[in-house]
Amino acid sequence: MKRIASGAVLAAIIALPALLSAQDVEKGKAVYTANKCQTCHAIEGKGNKKFPLDGVGKKLSADEISTWITDPKAMEAKLAEKPKIHMKAYKLADEDLKALVGYMQSLK
């Protein structure tokens, strides 16, 4: 019985990204579009291909994505090679930031 319970807990942890509803992802996409993120970034080949975000959900945690959006200078400071083009900081409503980060996390 312990194995079944442990397996259920593990399955729930693995499924956490799937708990993000389609509605949340759609809201995040809308925030992405409204803030013209595609001017500098691309997703699925749409937008500026120099800075693709495909797979960002595998590479960065939600906190790291949030910091890139709200305080990119702090994230750039951690990079070994500094970018020539700097991302601007965005001041979003908490709900919009959460939706955008959720959308980015869905990009596996």
Residue pairs with C-beta under 8 A, 6 or more apart in sequence:
17 57
17 105
17 106
17 108
20 102
20 105
20 106
24 99
24 102
24 103
25 102
25 103
25 106
27 96
27 99
27 103
28 99
28 100
28 101
28 102
28 103
28 104
28 106
29 103
30 99
31 92
31 96
31 99
31 100
31 103
32 38
32 43
32 100
32 103
35 90
35 92
35 100
37 47
38 46
38 47
38 48
39 47
39 48
40 47
40 48
40 50
40 51
40 85
40 87
41 47
41 48
41 51
41 52
41 53
42 48
42 49
42 50
42 51
42 52
42 53
42 54
43 52
43 53
43 54
43 107
44 54
53 104
53 107
54 107
55 107
55 108
56 65
56 104
56 107
57 104
57 105
57 106
57 107
57 108
58 108
60 68
60 104
62 101
62 102
62 105
64 75
65 101
65 104
65 105
66 97
66 101
67 74
67 75
68 75
68 87
69 89
69 90
69 92
69 97
69 100
69 101
70 89
70 90
70 91
70 92
70 97
71 89
72 86
72 87
72 88
72 89
73 86
73 89
76 82
76 83
76 86
76 87
92 100
